């Protein structure tokens, strides 16, 4: 009988190595999903914080000047696009340089901004009776569009185009490809006049009414704006 110790040295067989690799792969796969979810939630939280700061800056701008700023000149120039007393556009990018705030959401895409022209006219400052013209809608549980605000009752709003970035401009100044074919609600938020926006729970499910949706929208409440303006004696 051969008792040579060299021949009895144990080693991993191919089957054992395959089992070990499978276990490691399962462990890594189990970690990736939670980490990805945490990263996405962080991006959502960062976006909300940036948008909240933008809203506060818009309020502060109105308190200082008596009117709201125009959208930015371009995706690379964050000063408001104003000629004389009138805005050159009513819907475009958030004027981040004029407001002194961040320009990007959590996915590194530019925030959009729409404003009622009468509230951005620096010649005729807005009053308690100035007409607003922006409407925010949402969808009911059965998919019907319903009002999220009063009709034509919002002076201004800020928009992030969310995770899929449908129609957004990246920080590299490139248009994000359409990742939501047939998404009626996100396409509505891209319309050029910016008077009708849709906000609903973010649900990236193509079966949802209106298609998969992940846009984020905040707006200036006219009542809060008026309250602050009156308190600061900017309005009677």
C-alpha positions in Angstrom: 0.0 0.0 0.0 1.3 3.4 -0.9 1.4 5.8 2.0 3.1 8.7 0.2 1.9 11.9 2.0 2.4 13.9 -1.2 -0.4 12.0 -2.8 -2.7 12.5 0.1 -2.5 16.3 0.1 -6.1 17.7 -0.2 -7.0 20.4 -2.7 -10.2 22.0 -4.0 -11.9 20.1 -6.7 -13.6 21.9 -9.6 -17.0 21.1 -8.1 -16.0 22.7 -4.7 -14.6 25.8 -6.4 -17.8 26.1 -8.5 -19.9 25.9 -5.3 -17.8 28.5 -3.6 -18.1 30.9 -6.6 -21.9 30.3 -6.6 -22.2 31.2 -2.9 -20.1 34.3 -3.4 -22.1 35.3 -6.4 -25.4 34.9 -4.5 -24.0 37.0 -1.6 -22.8 39.8 -3.9 -26.2 39.7 -5.8 -28.0 40.0 -2.5 -26.0 43.1 -1.6 -26.3 44.9 -4.9 -30.1 45.2 -4.8 -30.2 46.9 -1.4 -27.3 49.2 -2.3 -28.9 50.2 -5.6 -32.2 50.9 -3.8 -30.3 53.0 -1.2 -28.5 54.9 -3.9 -31.7 55.7 -5.7 -33.4 56.8 -2.5 -30.5 59.1 -1.8 -30.8 60.7 -5.3 -34.5 61.2 -4.7 -33.8 62.9 -1.3 -31.1 65.0 -2.8 -33.4 66.1 -5.5 -36.2 67.1 -3.1 -33.7 69.1 -1.0 -32.4 70.9 -4.0 -35.9 71.7 -5.2 -37.0 72.9 -1.8 -34.0 75.2 -1.7 -34.9 76.5 -5.2 -38.5 77.2 -4.0 -37.2 79.1 -1.0 -34.8 81.1 -3.2 -37.7 82.0 -5.5 -39.7 83.2 -2.5 -36.7 85.3 -1.4 -36.2 86.7 -4.9 -39.9 87.8 -5.0 -39.5 89.4 -1.5 -36.5 91.3 -2.7 -37.7 92.4 -6.1 -41.5 92.2 -6.1 -41.6 89.8 -9.0 -40.3 86.3 -9.9 -37.3 85.6 -12.1 -37.4 84.4 -15.7 -36.1 81.0 -16.8 -32.4 80.7 -17.4 -30.8 82.0 -20.7 -29.6 78.5 -21.6 -28.5 75.1 -20.1 -25.0 76.6 -19.6 -25.9 80.2 -18.6 -28.0 80.3 -15.4 -28.8 84.0 -15.4 -32.5 84.8 -16.0 -33.4 85.4 -19.6 -34.8 88.9 -19.4 -34.9 91.8 -21.9 -36.0 95.0 -20.2 -39.0 94.2 -18.0 -40.2 91.1 -19.9 -39.0 87.5 -19.9 -37.9 86.1 -23.2 -39.5 82.7 -22.3 -41.8 81.4 -19.7 -40.7 77.8 -19.6 -37.1 76.6 -19.5 -34.3 75.9 -17.0 -34.2 77.1 -13.4 -32.2 80.3 -13.3 -29.7 78.9 -10.9 -27.1 81.6 -11.2 -29.6 84.4 -10.5 -31.0 82.5 -7.5 -27.7 81.3 -6.2 -28.8 77.6 -5.9 -27.9 74.2 -7.4 -28.8 73.6 -11.0 -28.8 69.8 -11.0 -31.1 67.1 -9.6 -29.9 63.9 -8.0 -29.3 62.3 -11.4 -27.1 65.2 -12.5 -29.7 66.7 -14.9 -30.8 70.3 -15.1 -34.0 71.4 -13.2 -36.7 72.9 -15.3 -38.8 76.0 -14.3 -42.0 77.6 -15.5 -43.4 80.9 -14.4 -46.6 82.9 -15.0 -45.5 85.8 -17.2 -47.5 88.3 -15.2 -45.6 87.3 -12.1 -42.2 87.8 -13.8 -43.0 91.3 -15.4 -40.7 93.7 -13.6 -42.5 96.8 -14.9 -45.9 95.8 -13.5 -45.3 94.1 -10.2 -47.7 91.4 -9.2 -50.4 92.1 -6.7 -53.0 90.0 -4.8 -55.2 90.2 -7.9 -52.6 89.2 -10.5 -53.9 86.2 -12.5 -51.9 83.0 -12.3 -52.0 80.5 -15.3 -50.3 77.2 -14.2 -52.4 74.2 -13.4 -51.0 71.0 -11.7 -52.9 67.8 -12.2 -52.6 64.3 -10.8 -54.2 60.9 -11.4 -56.9 59.3 -9.3 -56.7 55.6 -8.2 -58.6 54.7 -11.4 -56.3 56.6 -13.6 -58.4 59.7 -14.3 -56.8 63.1 -14.3 -57.9 65.2 -11.4 -56.8 68.6 -10.0 -53.8 68.8 -7.6 -54.2 72.5 -7.4 -56.8 75.1 -8.4 -57.2 75.7 -12.1 -54.7 78.3 -13.4 -53.8 79.0 -9.8 -50.0 78.5 -9.6 -47.5 81.3 -10.2 -44.4 79.1 -10.7 -43.1 75.5 -10.5 -39.9 73.6 -10.6 -39.5 70.2 -12.3 -37.1 67.3 -12.2 -37.4 64.7 -14.9 -36.5 61.9 -12.5 -34.6 58.7 -12.8 -35.4 57.9 -16.5 -34.6 61.6 -17.3 -37.1 61.6 -20.3 -36.4 64.8 -22.1 -34.0 66.2 -19.6 -30.6 67.9 -20.2 -27.6 66.3 -18.5 -24.8 68.2 -16.8 -22.8 67.5 -20.0 -25.4 69.5 -22.0 -26.8 66.5 -23.8 -30.4 65.4 -24.2 -31.2 62.3 -22.3 -32.7 59.6 -24.6 -36.4 58.7 -24.3 -36.6 55.9 -21.7 -40.4 56.0 -21.4 -42.0 55.4 -24.8 -45.7 56.3 -24.7 -45.4 58.0 -21.4 -48.2 60.5 -21.8 -47.8 62.3 -18.4 -44.1 62.9 -18.8 -44.6 64.2 -22.3 -47.1 66.6 -20.9 -44.5 68.0 -18.5 -42.3 68.7 -21.5 -44.7 70.8 -23.4 -43.3 74.2 -24.4 -45.8 76.5 -22.7 -45.5 75.0 -19.2 -49.0 75.9 -18.2 -50.2 72.3 -17.5 -48.1 69.9 -15.5 -48.8 66.4 -14.1 -47.6 65.2 -10.7 -48.2 61.8 -9.3 -46.6 59.1 -7.2 -43.4 58.0 -8.8 -44.0 54.5 -10.2 -41.8 53.2 -12.9 -44.4 50.7 -14.2 -45.4 50.9 -17.8 -48.8 49.5 -16.9 -49.7 52.5 -14.7 -52.2 55.0 -16.1 -50.3 57.4 -18.3 -47.3 55.0 -18.4 -44.2 54.7 -16.2 -43.7 58.0 -14.3 -40.9 59.4 -12.2 -41.0 63.2 -12.6 -40.8 65.3 -9.5 -42.6 68.7 -9.3 -42.9 71.4 -6.6 -44.7 74.7 -6.9 -45.1 78.0 -5.2 -48.4 78.2 -3.4 -49.9 81.7 -4.1 -51.3 81.9 -0.6 -47.9 81.2 1.0 -46.2 83.7 -1.4 -48.8 86.4 -0.6 -48.5 85.7 3.1 -44.8 86.3 3.0 -45.1 89.3 0.8 -47.6 90.9 3.1 -45.6 90.1 6.2 -42.6 91.7 4.6 -44.7 94.7 3.6 -44.1 94.1 -0.1 -47.9 93.8 -0.7 -50.7 95.7 1.0 
